[in-house]
Amino acid sequence: MRDNVARLYEALRFGRWFRKPAVTDSIQYLSKSRNDKIEPHECIAPDNHPNQPNLDDPKYISWLKEHPSALKVFQGILNAAKGRQVVVFLDYDGTLAPIVDDPECAFMSDAMRSAVRDVARHFPTAIISGRSRNKVYEFVKLDEVYYAGSHGMDIMGPSMQLKSYECKYQTKALDKKGNEFTIFQPAQEFLPAIQEILDKLNKRTHDIQGVFIEDNRFCISVHYRHVLEDDYDTLEKEVLSVLAEYPRFHLTRGKKVLEIRPSIQWNKGNALVYLLDTLGFSNSSTVLPIYVGDDKTDEDAFKVLRSRRQGYPIIVSSSPRETSALCSLHDPSEVLSFLIRLARWGATSS
Ligand SMILES: O=P(O)(O)OC[C@H]1O[C@H](O[C@H]2O[C@H](CO)[C@@H](O)[C@H](O)[C@H]2O)[C@H](O)[C@@H](O)[C@@H]1O
């Protein structure tokens, strides 16, 4: 089955990576990138120790008491997992890969890839990202996991199609051997408008230095990490003026990014429920979902688990934050330790 997933992704994949930042002048690179004229060159190596938590900060210490480290309460998680089906959900940026200056260079380490692979050998595992599904696959390159891109609006999940979800959004994908997958895309009707919005955003922000607009298929990211502070208001004004022409879309905010999304009742939380349902794990008493994520959009999934009183929502953060998560991990390096321990336990308990 894994080979089949690989072949299907081969067929679906399009567009090579062509935008790489200049080592010495990423602002210049980012402002030019929309013209697609930059020659490929090396990505800047990420800082291996970003954002160390401030353990002297009383606010962080008291936050940690409310959201203890998932590594510290690991045995408790295992106790809860005994006799239950563990299902693992992972965000990508800031969780499996560190936050870096250039969104096109957010690579995950081989160690992380290997840990995710090991986890997926023992437990059903899905990656739910704001990026397009194809792009996440390009980064992760694992055929052992399910993928949900565009904040859950583009899911490649188990073959089961559910009557409770509108048929028109679920299509079957078959490989040569007849193995089946389900592609679930509840925002398909928005695709033409998304292309229009992309064109308008590119034109209207063309003169603002440092903007990078990322096509995430069912949503759009307008990155401003490299925009001068003085230019930010102009950028936001332009984005809002485009958005005003499309009342069926709305704006959300992430890490140095404005995101334009179709206004449908569908987010990472819905994607989590959809995947649990299609995996056949709707019964909450026998299933233990673990969701690890770092961004505001992951809060939708945390809330679902909290409202179901089910599983472990884990936030990745090195500073105190308002969250619905139960536990925390500082950064992707702690996520790695957590996944390694989980995989080890999976190996011994199965
Ligand atoms: O849901 P996620 O997988 O966490 O994706 C959320 C957004 O992540 C990416 O942007 C963020 O990470 C970049 C690379 O580290 C960083 O440069 C940027 O400032 C962050 O906002 C991705 O590029 C976006 O499209 C995703 O929506």
The ligand as a Tripos MOL2 file, in Angstrom:
@<TRIPOS>MOLECULE
LIG
   27    28     1     0     0
SMALL
NO_CHARGES

@<TRIPOS>ATOM
      1 O1          0.3690   24.3520    9.6650 O.co2     1 LIG1
      2 P1          1.8360   24.4790    9.4980 P.3       1 LIG1
      3 O2          2.4760   23.2620    8.9140 O.co2     1 LIG1
      4 O3          2.5140   24.9020   10.7930 O.co2     1 LIG1
      5 O4          2.0440   25.6720    8.4650 O.3       1 LIG1
      6 C1          1.7800   27.0220    8.8610 C.3       1 LIG1
      7 C2          2.4960   27.9560    7.9300 C.3       1 LIG1
      8 O5          3.8600   27.5300    7.9560 O.3       1 LIG1
      9 C3          4.7750   28.1360    7.0430 C.3       1 LIG1
     10 O6          5.0630   29.4430    7.4780 O.3       1 LIG1
     11 C4          5.7100   29.5020    8.7400 C.3       1 LIG1
     12 O7          6.9610   28.7960    8.6960 O.3       1 LIG1
     13 C5          7.9430   29.3670    7.7880 C.3       1 LIG1
     14 C6          9.1460   28.4430    7.7550 C.3       1 LIG1
     15 O8          9.6660   28.2150    9.0150 O.3       1 LIG1
     16 C7          8.2850   30.7900    8.2760 C.3       1 LIG1
     17 O9          9.2520   31.3790    7.4270 O.3       1 LIG1
     18 C8          6.9930   31.6290    8.2830 C.3       1 LIG1
     19 O10         7.2600   32.9230    8.7960 O.3       1 LIG1
     20 C9          5.9300   30.9570    9.1530 C.3       1 LIG1
     21 O11         4.6940   31.6560    9.0770 O.3       1 LIG1
     22 C10         4.2200   28.1020    5.6390 C.3       1 LIG1
     23 O12         5.1060   28.7980    4.7860 O.3       1 LIG1
     24 C11         2.8210   28.6740    5.5740 C.3       1 LIG1
     25 O13         2.3130   28.5590    4.2600 O.3       1 LIG1
     26 C12         1.9460   27.8330    6.5010 C.3       1 LIG1
     27 O14         0.6100   28.2800    6.4690 O.3       1 LIG1
@<TRIPOS>BOND
     1     1     2 2
     2     2     3 1
     3     2     4 1
     4     2     5 1
     5     5     6 1
     6     6     7 1
     7     7     8 1
     8     7    26 1
     9     8     9 1
    10     9    10 1
    11     9    22 1
    12    10    11 1
    13    11    12 1
    14    11    20 1
    15    12    13 1
    16    13    14 1
    17    13    16 1
    18    14    15 1
    19    16    17 1
    20    16    18 1
    21    18    19 1
    22    18    20 1
    23    20    21 1
    24    22    23 1
    25    22    24 1
    26    24    25 1
    27    24    26 1
    28    26    27 1
@<TRIPOS>SUBSTRUCTURE
     1 LIG1         1 GROUP 0 **** ****
